[in-house]
Amino acid sequence: MAKLKVETPSRTTNPAPHITATLLAVFALLVSILTALPAQAAGAPPVYPISGYFIYGSTNDATNMSKLTDIKSVGGDTIITFGSLLKPATLASVPASCTIGGVNCAAAATSGVKVNRYFTYSDGNSWGAPALICPRDKTVTSGNTVYTILVFPTLGTTCTSSNGLYDVVVINGGTTSISVSVAKAATTLGMKYYTGMPAPVKRTDITYLVDLSYQSTLTAFTNRFLQYEGKVNNVPGLAGFYHHTEMPLSDSPIWAPVLDVYKLQNAAIRKYMPTRAAVISPYLDTRIASAANITPDEAGRAIADIAATANGVSLAIAVQDGMGTGKTGAFFGNESGSSVDQYAASVVGSGSWGSKYLAPNRDYFAAMADGVDGTGTQLWANLEGMAPATSQNPCDTSLRGQTTKPRVDRQLQQLGNSPTKIISFMWDPYYTCTGTFTPMFQRMKTASATPVITDSIFYGNGDVLVTGENLSGGTVQVRWTDVNGQTFNKTVPATSYNPNYGTQQGINPRIESVMASLGNTSLGSGKYYLIDVLNGAGMKNDAPYSDQG
């Protein structure tokens, strides 16, 4: 949204660039006022900004139902599970218990034909008979393990290879399926589930790049994976698929192989499950000392490259915010000289935010919103729900540690109004573990009414539009400097509460707005102003917010 600041220049970084015209900003203000509810009359329950979580799925229906119910209780409506690797193998590495008539199952399935390569795959699903399409495909049950053997032609699209060579995939599964069980729970609870896609392994020479030496087999296996899901899991709760293969927000041509994986798998989704969507979650690394050294401009170009892989699929790009690994910084411009917090310091060392990171996360998400604008792709955020581990914040046996609620709220503020949805990595263990603190899941419930300020507009008539969550029913405190250099500190009622602001603006539907009327005043050019909200529940934002005129 464009910032209309009459008598003051607009800021250089637009936190929600979906609407850029000043006229539209004025219209937005009028709509907010006309459709607003009285601030004191708001009776809706608190809304937490995070609406989705990565989880570890289970084959047990009761376990999945319990987990998804907990997630829904804190406002979650979306869950995502990871994919699995299609791993190159040998005949000798096929599990010894996979036999047909006493013969190695892969050898038995390919008797009389030549094998090019062997692969194994394990995703916690029971593929079995629904996956069998070609005559040589087999399924074998050994104890509680269900093996499914798929035989793919290396040339041709039928079951017969035109060059006489075949690739074999041995799938190791159980008697029940994770994806089926999670999708069942999601359907019952009215939630959305994205199940993980197959992924290639990494190369041995350049270990951060995918191995596409078996791209044709990956393509054939992806097709079969989607056909299998279509047969066993075509339920309302299955919203789509998660691309397990990751990449940084880099526009370097070296990442072209990863883009190729996205393209081929999105094309397959479009063909075999055309009503389903896809999610990709690339990562940021904005450390000055990092080799990645990603700038906001580069992130904007890179996300446009990823958006171009959609191939007709409804695509969301949920960018990892990097705070849980210490790879990015959540700070406002006036905090550039302030010291990084103890968690970031454990990764980048002591120093100021501005000396350790190229730019605030807010600038990156604004640039990425510009990058996807007009592509039909949604920008989501994947908020890292952990913190770099220190001796003070252990989380089970994880390499990352527990985080704090104020730190998460700071991360949310940095996302601004740019992403249309916020999900989080990840529910288990970071929202459920007990360490120095009680589980984050419980802390979220206790402090669910805490205001989160995501953006603001300081109008030339002295009105300040404040957006975020849990803003209604209280007061807004603004500290600012006018054009004459005089400083002010004023607390006024939060009026014109609009719970539908996000929906009306086509941004995150959980975004609300209130108005603070300061009276006849001005805002000095380039001057920072600070905002705090005390809402009707008596809760104050625990992450400081500032903006620049």
Long-range contacts (C-beta under 8 A, 24 or more apart in sequence): 1-25, 1-28, 1-417, 1-455, 1-457, 1-505, 1-507, 3-457, 3-458, 4-29, 4-457, 4-459, 4-460, 5-457, 5-458, 5-459, 5-460, 5-523, 5-549, 6-459, 6-460, 6-461, 7-460, 7-483, 7-522, 7-523, 8-458, 8-460, 8-483, 8-522, 8-523, 8-524, 8-525, 8-549, 9-525, 9-549, 11-547, 11-548, 11-549, 13-362, 13-363, 13-366, 14-366, 14-370, 15-362, 15-365, 15-366, 15-416, 15-417, 15-418, 15-454, 15-455, 16-366, 16-369, 16-416, 16-417, 16-418, 16-455, 16-505, 16-507, 17-366, 17-369, 17-370, 17-373, 17-418, 18-369, 18-373, 18-505, 18-506, 18-507, 19-505, 19-506, 25-457, 28-504, 28-505, 29-457, 29-459, 29-463, 29-465, 31-504, 32-465, 32-496, 32-498, 32-501, 32-504, 32-513, 32-515, 33-496, 33-515, 35-498, 35-500, 35-504, 36-495, 36-496, 36-497, 36-498, 37-472, 37-497, 37-498, 37-499, 38-497, 39-472, 39-473, 39-474, 39-493, 39-494, 39-495, 39-496, 39-497, 39-514, 39-536, 40-472, 40-473, 40-536, 42-472, 42-473, 42-497, 42-499, 42-536, 44-499, 45-448, 46-448, 46-449, 46-469, 46-470, 46-537, 47-75, 47-469, 47-470, 47-510, 47-512, 48-74, 48-75, 48-444, 48-448, 48-469, 49-412, 49-422, 49-452, 49-454, 49-469, 49-508, 49-510, 50-74, 50-75, 50-76, 50-383, 50-385, 50-412, 50-422, 50-423, 50-424, 51-75, 51-76, 51-77, 51-78, 51-421, 51-422, 51-423, 51-510, 52-76, 52-77, 52-78, 52-79, 52-80, 52-192, 52-421, 52-422, 52-423, 52-424, 53-78, 53-79, 53-80, 53-385, 53-423, 53-424, 53-425, 53-426, 53-427, 53-431, 54-79, 54-80, 54-81, 54-82, 54-382, 54-423, 54-424, 54-425, 54-426, 54-427, 55-79, 55-80, 55-81, 55-182, 55-426, 55-427, 55-428, 56-81, 56-426, 56-428, 57-81, 57-124, 57-178, 57-179, 57-181, 57-182, 58-178, 58-181, 58-182, 59-124, 59-174, 59-176, 59-177, 59-178, 59-181, 60-176, 60-181, 61-181, 61-184, 61-185, 64-181, 64-182, 64-184, 64-185, 65-185, 65-188, 65-189, 67-185, 67-427, 67-428, 68-182, 68-185, 68-186, 68-189, 68-191, 69-189, 70-441, 71-191, 71-427, 72-189, 72-191, 73-445, 74-441, 74-444, 74-445, 74-448, 75-448, 76-191, 77-190, 77-191, 77-192, 78-191, 78-192, 78-193, 78-194, 78-239, 78-421, 78-423, 79-182, 79-186, 79-191, 79-192, 79-193, 79-194, 79-427, 80-193, 80-194, 80-195, 80-196, 80-242, 80-279, 80-423, 81-178, 81-179, 81-182, 81-193, 81-194, 81-195, 81-196, 81-242, 82-196, 82-242, 82-244, 83-123, 83-195, 83-196, 83-197, 83-198, 83-199, 83-242, 83-243, 83-244, 83-245, 84-121, 84-122, 84-123, 84-124, 84-196, 84-198, 84-199, 84-244, 85-121, 85-198, 85-199, 85-200, 85-201, 85-244, 86-119, 86-121, 86-169, 86-198, 86-199, 86-200, 86-201, 86-214, 86-217, 86-218, 86-221, 87-119, 87-120, 87-121, 87-201, 88-117, 88-118, 88-119, 88-201, 88-211, 88-214, 89-118, 89-119, 89-120, 89-170, 90-118, 91-115, 91-118, 93-118, 93-120, 94-118, 94-120, 94-170, 95-145, 95-147, 95-170, 95-172, 97-142, 97-143, 97-145, 97-147, 98-140, 98-142, 98-147, 98-149, 98-170, 98-172, 99-140, 99-142, 100-138, 100-140, 105-138, 105-140, 105-147, 105-149, 105-170, 106-149, 106-168, 106-170, 108-138, 109-136, 109-137, 109-138, 109-149, 109-151, 109-168, 110-136, 110-151, 110-166, 110-168, 113-161, 113-164, 113-165, 113-166, 114-164, 114-165, 114-166, 115-165, 115-166, 115-167, 115-168, 116-154, 116-165, 116-166, 116-167, 117-167, 117-168, 117-214, 117-217, 118-167, 118-168, 118-169, 118-170, 119-167, 119-168, 119-169, 119-170, 119-214, 119-217, 119-221, 120-169, 120-170, 120-171, 120-172, 121-169, 121-170, 121-171, 121-172, 121-198, 121-221, 122-171, 122-172, 122-173, 123-171, 123-173, 123-178, 123-179, 123-196, 123-198, 124-173, 124-174, 124-177, 124-178, 124-179, 125-173, 125-174, 125-177, 125-178, 125-179, 125-180, 125-228, 126-173, 126-174, 126-175, 126-176, 126-177, 127-171, 127-173, 127-228, 128-173, 130-228, 130-231, 130-232, 131-171, 131-224, 131-227, 131-228, 133-159, 133-224, 133-227, 134-159, 135-159, 136-166, 141-175, 144-174, 144-175, 145-172, 145-173, 145-174, 146-173, 146-174, 146-175, 147-171, 147-172, 147-173, 148-173, 150-221, 150-224, 152-217, 152-220, 152-221, 152-224, 154-216, 154-217, 167-214, 167-217, 167-220, 169-217, 169-221, 177-232, 177-233, 179-229, 179-233, 179-238, 180-232, 180-233, 182-237, 183-233, 183-235, 183-237, 183-238, 184-235, 184-237, 185-237, 186-237, 186-238, 186-239, 187-235, 187-236, 187-237, 187-238, 188-237, 189-237, 191-237, 192-237, 192-239, 193-237, 193-238, 193-239, 194-239, 194-240, 194-241, 194-242, 194-277, 194-278, 194-279, 195-229, 195-233, 195-238, 195-241, 195-242, 196-241, 196-242, 196-244, 197-222, 197-225, 197-241, 197-242, 197-243, 197-244, 197-245, 197-265, 198-222, 198-225, 198-244, 199-243, 199-244, 199-245, 199-261, 200-245, 200-261, 209-254, 209-255, 209-257, 209-258, 210-245, 210-257, 210-258, 210-261, 212-257, 212-260, 212-261, 215-260, 215-264, 218-261, 218-264, 219-264, 219-268, 222-264, 222-265, 222-268, 223-268, 223-271, 223-272, 226-268, 226-269, 226-271, 226-272, 226-273, 227-272, 229-273, 230-272, 230-273, 238-276, 239-276, 239-277, 240-269, 240-273, 240-276, 240-277, 240-278, 240-279, 240-314, 241-265, 241-269, 241-273, 241-276, 241-277, 241-278, 241-279, 242-278, 242-279, 242-280, 242-281, 243-278, 243-279, 243-280, 243-281, 246-281, 246-282, 246-283, 247-282, 247-283, 247-306, 248-282, 248-283, 248-284, 248-285, 248-292, 248-294, 248-302, 249-282, 249-283, 249-284, 249-294, 249-298, 249-299, 249-302, 249-303, 249-319, 249-364, 249-368, 250-292, 250-294, 250-298, 250-302, 251-298, 251-301, 251-302, 251-305, 259-305, 259-306, 259-308, 259-309, 262-306, 262-309, 263-309, 263-311, 266-309, 266-310, 266-311, 266-312, 266-313, 266-315, 267-311, 267-312, 269-313, 270-311, 270-312, 270-313, 276-313, 277-313, 277-314, 277-315, 277-316, 278-310, 278-313, 278-314, 278-315, 278-316, 279-315, 279-316, 279-317, 279-318, 279-380, 280-306, 280-309, 280-315, 280-316, 280-317, 280-318, 281-317, 281-318, 281-319, 281-320, 281-382, 281-425, 282-306, 282-317, 282-319, 282-320, 283-319, 283-320, 283-322, 283-327, 284-319, 284-320, 284-321, 284-322, 284-327, 284-328, 284-361, 284-364, 285-322, 285-327, 285-328, 286-322, 286-327, 286-328, 286-329, 286-357, 286-358, 286-359, 286-361, 286-364, 287-326, 287-327, 287-328, 287-348, 287-356, 287-357, 287-358, 288-355, 288-356, 288-357, 288-358, 289-348, 289-356, 290-327, 293-358, 294-358, 294-364, 295-358, 295-359, 296-358, 296-359, 296-363, 296-364, 296-366, 296-367, 297-367, 299-364, 299-367, 299-368, 299-371, 300-367, 300-368, 300-370, 300-371, 301-371, 302-371, 303-368, 303-371, 303-372, 303-379, 304-371, 304-372, 304-375, 306-377, 307-371, 307-372, 307-375, 307-376, 307-377, 308-375, 310-375, 310-376, 310-377, 314-376, 315-376, 315-377, 315-378, 316-377, 316-378, 316-379, 316-380, 316-421, 317-368, 317-372, 317-377, 317-378, 317-379, 317-380, 318-380, 318-381, 318-382, 318-419, 318-421, 318-423, 319-364, 319-365, 319-368, 319-379, 319-380, 319-381, 319-382, 319-419, 320-382, 320-384, 320-425, 321-361, 321-381, 321-382, 321-383, 321-384, 321-411, 321-414, 321-415, 322-361, 322-384, 323-361, 323-383, 323-384, 323-387, 323-407, 323-411, 324-384, 324-385, 324-386, 324-387, 324-388, 324-400, 324-403, 324-425, 324-430, 325-384, 325-388, 325-400, 326-388, 328-357, 328-361, 328-364, 329-353, 329-356, 329-357, 329-359, 329-360, 329-361, 330-360, 330-361, 330-407, 330-410, 330-411, 330-413, 330-414, 331-357, 331-360, 331-414, 332-360, 332-362, 332-528, 332-544, 332-545, 332-546, 332-547, 333-360, 333-528, 333-546, 333-548, 334-528, 334-546, 334-548, 335-546, 341-407, 342-390, 342-392, 343-387, 343-388, 343-390, 343-393, 343-401, 343-403, 343-407, 344-388, 346-388, 346-389, 346-390, 347-388, 360-414, 361-411, 361-414, 361-415, 362-413, 362-414, 362-415, 362-416, 365-414, 365-415, 365-416, 365-418, 365-419, 366-416, 366-418, 368-418, 369-418, 369-419, 378-420, 378-421, 379-418, 379-419, 379-420, 380-419, 380-420, 380-421, 380-422, 380-423, 381-415, 381-418, 381-419, 381-421, 381-422, 381-423, 382-423, 382-424, 382-425, 383-408, 383-411, 383-412, 383-415, 383-422, 383-423, 383-424, 383-425, 384-411, 384-424, 384-425, 385-424, 385-425, 385-426, 385-427, 385-430, 385-431, 385-440, 386-425, 386-430, 392-436, 393-435, 393-436, 393-437, 394-435, 394-436, 395-429, 395-430, 395-433, 395-435, 396-429, 396-433, 396-435, 398-429, 398-430, 398-433, 400-430, 401-435, 402-430, 402-433, 402-435, 402-436, 402-437, 402-440, 403-430, 403-440, 404-437, 405-440, 405-443, 405-444, 405-447, 405-450, 405-542, 406-542, 406-543, 408-440, 409-450, 409-452, 409-541, 409-542, 409-543, 410-543, 412-452, 412-454, 412-543, 413-452, 413-453, 413-454, 413-468, 413-543, 413-545, 415-454, 416-454, 416-455, 417-454, 417-455, 417-467, 417-502, 417-505, 417-507, 417-508, 417-511, 418-507, 419-508, 420-506, 420-507, 420-508, 420-509, 421-508, 422-508, 447-539, 447-542, 449-535, 449-537, 449-539, 450-539, 450-540, 450-541, 450-542, 451-533, 451-534, 451-535, 451-539, 451-540, 451-541, 452-541, 452-543, 453-531, 453-533, 453-541, 453-543, 453-545, 454-511, 455-547, 456-531, 456-545, 456-547, 458-523, 458-529, 458-547, 458-549, 460-522, 460-523, 461-520, 462-517, 462-518, 462-519, 462-520, 462-521, 462-522, 463-515, 463-516, 463-517, 463-518, 464-515, 464-516, 464-517, 464-518, 464-531, 465-513, 465-514, 465-515, 466-494, 466-513, 466-514, 466-515, 466-516, 466-531, 466-533, 467-501, 467-502, 467-511, 467-512, 467-513, 468-511, 468-512, 468-533, 468-541, 469-510, 469-511, 469-512, 470-512, 470-535, 470-537, 470-539, 471-497, 471-512, 471-513, 471-514, 471-533, 471-535, 472-497, 472-499, 472-512, 472-514, 472-535, 472-536, 473-497, 473-535, 473-536, 473-537, 474-533, 474-534, 474-535, 474-536, 474-537, 474-538, 475-533, 475-534, 476-514, 476-516, 476-531, 476-532, 476-533, 477-531, 477-532, 477-533, 477-534, 478-516, 478-518, 478-529, 478-530, 478-531, 479-529, 479-530, 480-518, 480-521, 480-523, 480-524, 480-527, 480-529, 480-530, 480-549, 481-523, 481-524, 481-527, 481-529, 482-521, 482-522, 482-523, 482-524, 483-522, 483-523, 483-524, 483-525, 484-522, 484-524, 485-524, 488-518, 488-521, 490-518, 492-516, 492-517, 492-518, 494-533, 494-535, 523-549, 524-549, 525-549
